[in-house]
Amino acid sequence: MGAQLGLWLSFALIGFALILVVEGLIYAIFPEGMKKILLRMVDVPASALRSGGLVAAIAGLALLWVLGKF
């Protein structure tokens, strides 16, 4: 049980690190584009942002579940 928890924790940390790398690269390569996108997000209703976030979270969990089967 402990080894399995350690493995999942390692995967979670690797995933978090990959998110930081990708997001950091986007801001480094396209800073002006990101500013424009963030300014446009102010006009997006909170419900749409919430729905998009929920869809992304569910897709991520589904991908983790599929990868866990292999």
Secondary structure, 3 states (H helix, E strand, C coil): CHHHHHHHHHHHHHHHHHHHHHHHHHHHHCHHHHHHHHHHHCCCCHHHHHHHHHHHHHHHHHHHHHHHCC
